[in-house]
Amino acid sequence: MALMLALSGLALLGGLYLWLSYNFLKAPMCRNRTSLRGKTVLITGGNKGIGEKTALDLAQRGARVILACRDKARTESAVSNIRRESGNNEVLFMSLDLADLSSVRAFADEFLRSEPRLDILINNAGVSAGGRSADGFNLTFQVNHLGHFLLTNLLLDRLKRCAPSRVVVVASQAHRVGRIDFQNIHKPVDGLLKFYQAYCHSKLANILHTRELANRLEGTNVTCYAVHPGFVDTELIHQFLIWCKPILFLTRLFLRNPVEGAQTSIYCATQEGIEMFSGHYFANCKLQEPYPQARNDAVAKKLWEFSEKLLGLAK
Ligand SMILES: NC(=O)c1ccc[n+]([C@@H]2O[C@H](COP(=O)([O-])OP(=O)(O)OC[C@H]3O[C@@H](n4cnc5c(N)ncnc54)[C@H](OP(=O)(O)O)[C@@H]3O)[C@@H](O)[C@H]2O)c1
């Protein structure tokens, strides 16, 4: 009797998991076959996780793909994997550390000197960590928002020259609990809870950056999109779930794999006909409404000016 009950319980749990997985966890795949032959893609953090699988797909479509990453050794192995799997040898490493603004500037100089084209920029790299950047800012805020903000600004003229071109910003549904406090968002913090909060604030900043960027790019044929990849089994999510390490194996049942996590970035980089949604937020390869704090144009404009000021770009 007890055995029967245990087996029925297991069958019920299995059924529930399959139902959840089919209806909520499984990622829709990007189905278009847009060719990227002759196009150049630049992706930050393309050496692992969602970024690596995004880079692989775009290389398979024939693009020249630059992986902008901070660690040469780790990236070289991703470069050779992507070359082998895609059969495309135009996959290259270039050194970029978003936690150091001088590295971002040096990267942009080198990129503009050596690469004539930029058709798709994917701001993918991200951290959820404590600490201080080389420039004294909150590390998560700098890597996830400020460094990408500077990079995008430095490359904008090249994107305009290669238009129609695109910027894809990998944000997150974590923006739901983010807020922009202009007194503190850039300051280093202590403690796990504060690290999580900093991550959520930075992901809200990603969506607001995309929104204001679209306003400023109107009429240029350069369009931009913010993306939520779903909850994906990568190093970043393991850092995030560190408190539930003993049951991580269970949690992993509810995560997407990196190929699934890459689909909405690939969609926004390649799907024809979405240009009218420049500045909007996508998840599951579909347009989605972000939470209200991510739809505030006044805060988006103020964040732009605030970021320029922190970077010494304000006129
Ligand atoms: N995983 C999820 O569930 C999830 C959910 C929502 C949004 N996202 C977003 O998806 C994006 C990709 O994350 P992931 O999940 O694929 O995580 P991941 O596997 O940990 O990849 C993060 C990437 O960012 C790079 N990076 C970190 N710090 C950097 C720095 N200072 N300069 C340059 N690159 C740096 C890492 O390079 P190293 O190898 O050098 O560390 C790595 O390539 C992030 O923006 C993240 O916020 C992820």
PDBQT file of the ligand as one rigid body, heavy atoms in Angstrom, charges set to zero:
ROOT
HETATM    1  N1  LIG A 401      21.512  32.852 -16.708  1.00  0.00    +0.000 N 
HETATM    2  C1  LIG A 401      20.325  33.419 -16.513  1.00  0.00    +0.000 C 
HETATM    3  O1  LIG A 401      19.385  32.818 -15.981  1.00  0.00    +0.000 OA
HETATM    4  C2  LIG A 401      20.092  34.838 -16.953  1.00  0.00    +0.000 A 
HETATM    5  C3  LIG A 401      18.802  35.386 -16.763  1.00  0.00    +0.000 A 
HETATM    6  C4  LIG A 401      18.556  36.686 -17.183  1.00  0.00    +0.000 A 
HETATM    7  C5  LIG A 401      19.572  37.416 -17.773  1.00  0.00    +0.000 A 
HETATM    8  N2  LIG A 401      20.813  36.882 -17.937  1.00  0.00    +0.000 N 
HETATM    9  C6  LIG A 401      21.855  37.714 -18.566  1.00  0.00    +0.000 C 
HETATM   10  O2  LIG A 401      22.487  36.970 -19.603  1.00  0.00    +0.000 OA
HETATM   11  C7  LIG A 401      23.792  37.503 -19.829  1.00  0.00    +0.000 C 
HETATM   12  C8  LIG A 401      24.790  36.359 -19.985  1.00  0.00    +0.000 C 
HETATM   13  O3  LIG A 401      24.899  35.687 -18.736  1.00  0.00    +0.000 OA
HETATM   14  P1  LIG A 401      25.053  34.101 -18.596  1.00  0.00    +0.000 P 
HETATM   15  O4  LIG A 401      23.889  33.626 -17.844  1.00  0.00    +0.000 OA
HETATM   16  O5  LIG A 401      25.400  33.487 -19.894  1.00  0.00    +0.000 OA
HETATM   17  O6  LIG A 401      26.291  34.026 -17.582  1.00  0.00    +0.000 OA
HETATM   18  P2  LIG A 401      27.787  33.465 -17.697  1.00  0.00    +0.000 P 
HETATM   19  O7  LIG A 401      27.814  32.136 -18.332  1.00  0.00    +0.000 OA
HETATM   20  O8  LIG A 401      28.345  33.634 -16.334  1.00  0.00    +0.000 OA
HETATM   21  O9  LIG A 401      28.461  34.493 -18.722  1.00  0.00    +0.000 OA
HETATM   22  C9  LIG A 401      28.770  35.809 -18.348  1.00  0.00    +0.000 C 
HETATM   23  C10 LIG A 401      29.753  36.372 -19.354  1.00  0.00    +0.000 C 
HETATM   24  O10 LIG A 401      30.096  37.715 -18.967  1.00  0.00    +0.000 OA
HETATM   25  C11 LIG A 401      31.513  37.825 -19.020  1.00  0.00    +0.000 C 
HETATM   26  N3  LIG A 401      32.029  38.866 -18.130  1.00  0.00    +0.000 N 
HETATM   27  C12 LIG A 401      31.909  38.933 -16.790  1.00  0.00    +0.000 A 
HETATM   28  N4  LIG A 401      32.590  39.994 -16.330  1.00  0.00    +0.000 NA
HETATM   29  C13 LIG A 401      33.155  40.604 -17.400  1.00  0.00    +0.000 A 
HETATM   30  C14 LIG A 401      33.995  41.736 -17.573  1.00  0.00    +0.000 A 
HETATM   31  N5  LIG A 401      34.426  42.441 -16.527  1.00  0.00    +0.000 N 
HETATM   32  N6  LIG A 401      34.372  42.095 -18.817  1.00  0.00    +0.000 NA
HETATM   33  C15 LIG A 401      33.987  41.350 -19.883  1.00  0.00    +0.000 A 
HETATM   34  N7  LIG A 401      33.201  40.258 -19.790  1.00  0.00    +0.000 NA
HETATM   35  C16 LIG A 401      32.799  39.888 -18.554  1.00  0.00    +0.000 A 
HETATM   36  C17 LIG A 401      32.005  36.452 -18.592  1.00  0.00    +0.000 C 
HETATM   37  O11 LIG A 401      33.376  36.306 -18.945  1.00  0.00    +0.000 OA
HETATM   38  P3  LIG A 401      34.431  35.450 -18.002  1.00  0.00    +0.000 P 
HETATM   39  O12 LIG A 401      34.486  34.076 -18.585  1.00  0.00    +0.000 OA
HETATM   40  O13 LIG A 401      35.712  36.205 -18.170  1.00  0.00    +0.000 OA
HETATM   41  O14 LIG A 401      33.907  35.461 -16.611  1.00  0.00    +0.000 OA
HETATM   42  C18 LIG A 401      31.068  35.579 -19.399  1.00  0.00    +0.000 C 
HETATM   43  O15 LIG A 401      31.493  35.469 -20.725  1.00  0.00    +0.000 OA
HETATM   44  C19 LIG A 401      24.077  38.432 -18.651  1.00  0.00    +0.000 C 
HETATM   45  O16 LIG A 401      23.912  39.779 -19.065  1.00  0.00    +0.000 OA
HETATM   46  C20 LIG A 401      23.006  38.081 -17.636  1.00  0.00    +0.000 C 
HETATM   47  O17 LIG A 401      22.668  39.161 -16.796  1.00  0.00    +0.000 OA
HETATM   48  C21 LIG A 401      21.095  35.606 -17.541  1.00  0.00    +0.000 A 
ENDROOT
TORSDOF 0
